[in-house]
Each structure stands twice: as structure tokens, then as C-alpha cells.
Amino acid sequence: MKIGQIWRNTPPISSAIVGALLALCCGAVASEESVAEVVQNSADTISSTNLSGLTVRSNPVDSPQYVQNPAPPTTPLSVKGERFFNDRQLIELDITEDIPVEVATDPTGVLEQVEQYSDDAMGQVTNVSQLRDVQPDDWAYEALRSLVERYGVVEGYPDGTFRGNRAITRYEFAAGLARALNQIQSLIQTSDAVTLEDVALLEKLRQEFILELSLRRADVDALTARTGELELTQFSSTTKLQGEAVLGLAGIVAGEDANGNDLDDVAVFGHRTRLNLNTSFTGRDLLLTRLQAEGLNNLSNRTQTREGELAFTGEGESDLELDALVYSLPVSDNTTVVFAAQADAPYYFASTVNPYLDGDGAKGALSRFGTRPPIYYLLEGTGAGIRHAFSERLELSLGYLAGNGSNPQAGLFGGDYGALAQVVFQPSERSLIGLTYVHAYNKDLQTGSNNANLFTQLGLPTSSNSYGIEASYQISPRFVLGGWAGYTAARVIDQGDANIWNWAVTLAFPDLGKPGNLAGIVVGMEPKVTNSGDRLVNLGISDPSTSLHLEAFYQYQLADNLTLTPGVIWLTAPNHNSDNADIVIGTLRTTLSF
């Protein structure tokens, strides 16, 4: 193996550690013959060791980092959590590109670079006190003092510092080692202070390095083989594929539908399957492409009301469709811009302030109402959003999504849409408060009574202004209290106005039973028309009673990628009508991620 190859595979090491090692080596000098023999044996050992398969990773610092390549050149993806909004975290990718290093084939060129660092603009130090950043209580102080005052092989920077915590380059290490070896040679020729004990110590170090190099060689060989295998089978160097399958078993135990008809107790079983392709081009941005198939019909087809709807139900045809195509681009450390060709919700740029329970149907609450406050369902489609953190405790979100933005007849501004403005404040490490405003046109809350979803109920142009306050407080690591209140002022064009309210109190119990588990309770009132104009009353827009939404579930972590969640939902007056018998829905959700 060439000298350049040896240095190419050297891991990073701080100046302080190098100083300690050199001090130990310099103190282990015996005689010219003994040292020469030991050095030659060490060189033979290094030469027989295969250290191929290591690469340099680019890093914007003074000295590059040198790391062993433990994985294939597929892009490593990691999630950077947002500062404090932990209910729906925007994923960012951290991609480190492996850059091959050209190996010097000319020993003369390598030696010239070593000499260049030897002659660098670093002043000679004759006393350790000249290094103003080295203190007597530093762990390597004695080693540095020995190197400076006894052997004279340490140089400082022109500003009088040693910078012991800075990672050095290979050439700097080679220069320091060359000075140490030259000093050893000089001591051998001029001093009789070398003892056999010193030689024994150096021999012991050589034996220890033999074992280390042998282990490293075996590791590198195994990693090289594994890397080659993964290179052949990798999906993409910029994209990570993630899958999720929700298998749901549900049944209506008892009750009457919104029209007062008895409900049968037939159980249904279906799925919601998602494939997410997370792509990054810069290491900080994220392009999310989600394909989804829904194989479990909405329960509202049987109950005739959107109250109690499950969060993972849908069309039920199992057709594979594009559910989300969203690109997130951080434009600064505190600001992220989101472009959505298709977005199913605003949580890509706005926190829903419902930690633990907002798992988008796959985890957390079982119902659509318990997953997040209803006013967030007023936004979906095509548009853009921005998320800006003024500080660690204050965040602003703005967004606009049009339901038919890709349709030339409607466009971004000629059809249904929703526009959001939200401020989230974190008073303490364990609490969150959100203030949300949504203006929408021809959009529904997708929860609550039929009358609360005016556009679907009447089919007439409808505009609305919705206001929400959300809060979450983690009383202890295993108990979180949360909730929200929402008010919607809706107007049916040329027909009149209606007031719609909703509220909820949520309890979450993380890690109940064992780490990864979650128990939850939701008590609230789904959207209800509390007041409406005479013309709307004549159209039947009036909710005579108040129905409570009672929900309880227990999410059990069977394995890292497998959870089982049984739960029950109880509606005390379905469709906000006490004439209808209570509805009880039982469900068992299984979530697999891969």
C-alpha cells in the first residue's frame, strides 16, 4: 500500500490527542537499533493492512472530516424536528454526499505537501506557557508540556494559540510525526537516557495497533461487500421510499342514523394504503409524492351524518391516486416555503396544535374529529404556504389552497378555496397555544351535523370565516391535556347567515404500559349550527339538540413498525338530534409502516 493510501484512510483526530500520542512515543526511545526495528515492524504491519473502502465526506470547515463509509451511496434521510411544534413535524432531509478522493500516486508530491505543513506559518514554541489557550487543567497539558519543553516538536499558531480541539489534516499530522521521529533520531545519537523500559512500551503499543488494524481490516472488508450489494439494489440516490398500510375493522354496535332508521350491526373491514416518495435535491428541501388507495368506505354512507367519521376511511374503491405532491424549500434558517400541486391538508405549513392525537388516521385518534380541529379541513388542493419562526417560541403560518386549481375553468381563484393565517406561541417547554383564522369559499368542515356542512347540504355558494383557539399542555411526561374551540360565521349567498360552533377536550397518555404506547380520550361537540337566519331555517338549516362526541382508544406498539389500536366512539344525539338513538362505533386499527 502506498503512503498516500495510508493517509487517505486515516480518521479525524484532534490536535490534543495527537499531542498526547506523540508525547508517549517520544518518551519511549531506547536505542537507534531498537527503535528502528520497532518502526520497521510497525510499517510492515501497516503495509499489510487493507484499508480500502473509506471515503471523504465534504464538510464546510477548515479541515475535512474523514469517515469510514458504513452505508451504500443511497441518500441517508433524517427527520429534523421543528423547534417546538411536535404534532405534525415538517420533514427535512439531511443528505451527505460521499465524494471520492483522488489518491496520490507520486510519493514525492505527498512529501512536498508534508513539508509544506512542516514549514507553515506557525511559530516555534519553547515553553508551554506561550500557548495562551492551553491551561494547566487541560487533560493533555502534561503531554503538550513534554513535547514543547523536552522534545521541542510542537509549534503554535502565529496568534499564540494551540487550538487543541480543532481536527487536523493528514499533512499536519504527518508533519508533526516527522518532527517527532527526527527528534527521536537526534536523541538516539546524542543521549544515553533511553531505557529498555521505553523500548518495551513502544513494542507494546505496536502490538496493540496490530490488533486494531486487523479488526479494522475485517470491518472494512465486510462493509465493502455490503456497500457493493446495496449499490446494486438501491432504489434511488436522492429518494427514499416509505410505505404505510392501515387495516381497519369497524362496526356500528347500536343506534339510529340521521333519519331515525335503525342501523344494522354489520362489521366492515378495509384498508388505506400509502406510498410516500421523499426526495431531496439539496439536502434541506423535500419533495413529497404520495400515492394512496382507499379501500374502506366512509361510515357516513350508513349513519347519514359526518359525526363519528373515522380518520382513515374514504372512497372505498381501492383506486391508486395521487394524494399529495408537495415541495418544501427552506429559504432561511427560520423560513420555509411550501408549494403544493396537491395537498390533502394544511399541516405541511401549519401546526394543528394537537400533539399525539394528530396522526393523520394512521396513529393517534381514530375519528376525523379527534385528529385535528375541524377548521383545518377547510383547506385542501393546490396552492402555497409559508412558515416563519420569529423566535424559538413564536411561529407564523400563512397558506392558500384551491380545490380546483388545476382546472382551467376555475383556476386558483375562480373556484372553491381556503386561506389560512395562524400564530402559534409556546409559553413554556411543555405548552402550546394556537390562534387560527380561515377564510373559505364553497368548503365544508367535513365533521359534525349535515347542516354544519352547508355547501354539501344545500349546494349553494357559501363563504365562511372561521376562528379557532387551540392549546396543549404536557402536565407530565405521560399526561398531556389539550383541546380547542372553533367558531364559523357562514353565509349562504342570497339566503342568509349561520353560526357554527365546535369544541373538544383531549387527554393523551404517552407510553402507557410501555414505551411507544398511547392512550387517548376525546370529549367534545362536533360542528353544530347554533343559530341561523329565517330563510335558512326554512331550508331546514337548524340543529335542535346537542350531541356529544365521546372517544377512547389505546394504541399498542407490537413492534417498531406495527401498532394495534382498539377504540370506541359514542355519539349521544347523532346529527345533533336527540330524537335519534345513540350511535356506538367500535373499531380495531392495525398500522404497518415500512
Secondary structure, DSSP 8 states (H G I E B T S, - for coil): --HHHHHHT----BHHHHHHHHHHHHT----HHHHHHHHHHHHHHHHT---TTEEEE--SSSS-EEEE--S-SS--------SS--SS---------EE-------HHHHHHHHHHHHTSS-EE-SSGGG-TT--TTSTTHHHHHIIIIII---EE-TTS---TTSB--HHHHHHHHHHHHHHHHHHHHH-----HHHHHHHHHHHHHHHHHHHHHHHHHHHHHHHHHHHHHH-S-SSEEEEEEEEEEEEEEEE-B-TTS-B----EEEEEEEEEEEEE-SSSS-EEEEEEEEE-SB-THHHHSSSTT-BTT-B--S--EEEEEEEEEEESSSSEEEEEEEEESSGGGTS--S-TTTEEBTTEE-SBHHHHS-GGGGG--EEEEEEEEESSSSEEEEEEEEETTTT-TTTTTTSS-EEEEEEEEE-SSTTEEEEEEEEEEES---SSS-TTTSHHHHH-S-EEEEEEEEEEEEEEETTEEEEEEEEEEEEEETTTEEEEEEEEEEEEEEETSSSTT-EEEEEEEEEEEEEEE-HHHHHTT----S---EEEEEEEEEEETTEEEEEEEEEESSGGG-TTS--EEEEEEEEEEE-
